[in-house]
């Protein structure tokens, strides 16, 4: 399960992180399920069947979504 | 474009961090945590362990004034040590024989409201929240004209201990304030479990809960209002648990979903 840094801050459980999933795939030479891999590549999170390096495209998109969400919730122009 | 005026990623991340304790967008080195992230996780995990293993000393942790006001009776569950408590949840749900005797001898029976404190999985939570919550509960009960029992503190306590307290004291509503399992970011979160005339064999479906009582969660003022309202409803319905639904005001952080402003 993907929980940021495995720290479930609502239920106070320690779970598994995005980093854990990526590390397990690397250690055991595993790939995401085919349809999930397609989705990951569409989003730019994966490239050439691996975690995308430097990831500028997802980060740029994230930045814009984040800005919009924060503008909405703070009521300030960012 | 107004690209130049817009704040960048570090500033946005700082804003995100202010709004949630979740460890969002920490970045990575290869596919692993960065060293700083890893060190922070180890340190916070150690703090959580400390909170579980810490012990409460009533006078030291609550101060003389609170002790004199509430005269808490100290009791223990059947778990004899913290280690045994952690390994044997069943023992934490029962009062020890000496505790039963002491409670029967020195606490009034048949009260409208009986309050108990339990260390649970976080002493830090009880130490932090109980002194804030108790005066509010005491005042709320006084305004309603309720007869309140003597405060009981239970060491090595789990929620099921409610049943033993109810069986001995025959109180109408029993509230147990107990330290929650600490997370990595919050070790000071308290829960209030409530039951109407709890007795042997009662389970969670007969209990109600206000959880996440701490500065970033449910604040003590809100928690005491909810606890008192629940107790009131239990007394009206002569029941607790699934029979009692808590009516919560609609939550919304500032701006409503309509967004008219």
Contacts between the chains, C-beta under 8 A, distances in Angstrom:
chain1	res1	chain2	res2	distance
A	4	B	22	5.2
A	4	B	23	4.6
A	4	B	24	5.1
A	4	B	25	7.9
A	4	B	26	7.1
A	5	B	23	3.7
A	5	B	26	6.1
A	5	B	33	7.3
A	5	B	37	6.6
A	5	B	41	6.1
A	6	B	41	7.9
A	7	B	22	7.2
A	7	B	23	5.5
A	7	B	41	7.4
A	7	B	44	7.8
A	7	B	183	6.8
A	7	B	184	4.7
A	7	B	185	6.7
A	8	B	183	7.3
A	9	B	20	7.1
A	9	B	21	4.8
A	9	B	22	4.9
A	9	B	183	6.0
A	9	B	184	7.9
A	9	B	185	5.7
A	9	B	186	7.5
A	11	B	183	8.0
A	12	B	180	6.5
A	12	B	181	5.1
A	12	B	182	6.4
A	12	B	183	3.4
A	12	B	186	7.1
A	12	B	189	7.0
A	13	B	183	7.7
A	14	B	45	7.7
A	14	B	184	7.0
A	19	B	28	6.2
A	19	B	31	6.4
A	19	B	32	5.9
A	19	B	33	5.6
A	22	B	28	7.7
A	22	B	31	3.6
A	22	B	32	8.0
A	23	B	31	5.5
A	23	B	32	6.0
A	25	B	31	7.8
A	26	B	31	5.7
A	51	B	31	5.6
A	59	B	9	7.3
A	62	B	25	7.7
A	63	B	9	5.6
A	63	B	12	6.6
A	66	B	12	5.2
A	66	B	16	6.8
A	67	B	6	7.0
A	67	B	7	7.8
A	67	B	12	6.2
A	70	B	12	6.4
A	70	B	15	5.3
A	70	B	16	7.2
A	72	B	255	7.3
A	72	B	259	7.6
A	73	B	19	7.2
A	73	B	253	6.9
A	73	B	254	7.2
A	73	B	255	7.1
A	74	B	15	7.3
A	75	B	254	7.4
A	75	B	255	6.3
A	75	B	261	7.6
A	78	B	6	6.5
A	78	B	7	5.2
A	78	B	11	7.9
A	78	B	12	7.0
A	78	B	15	7.6
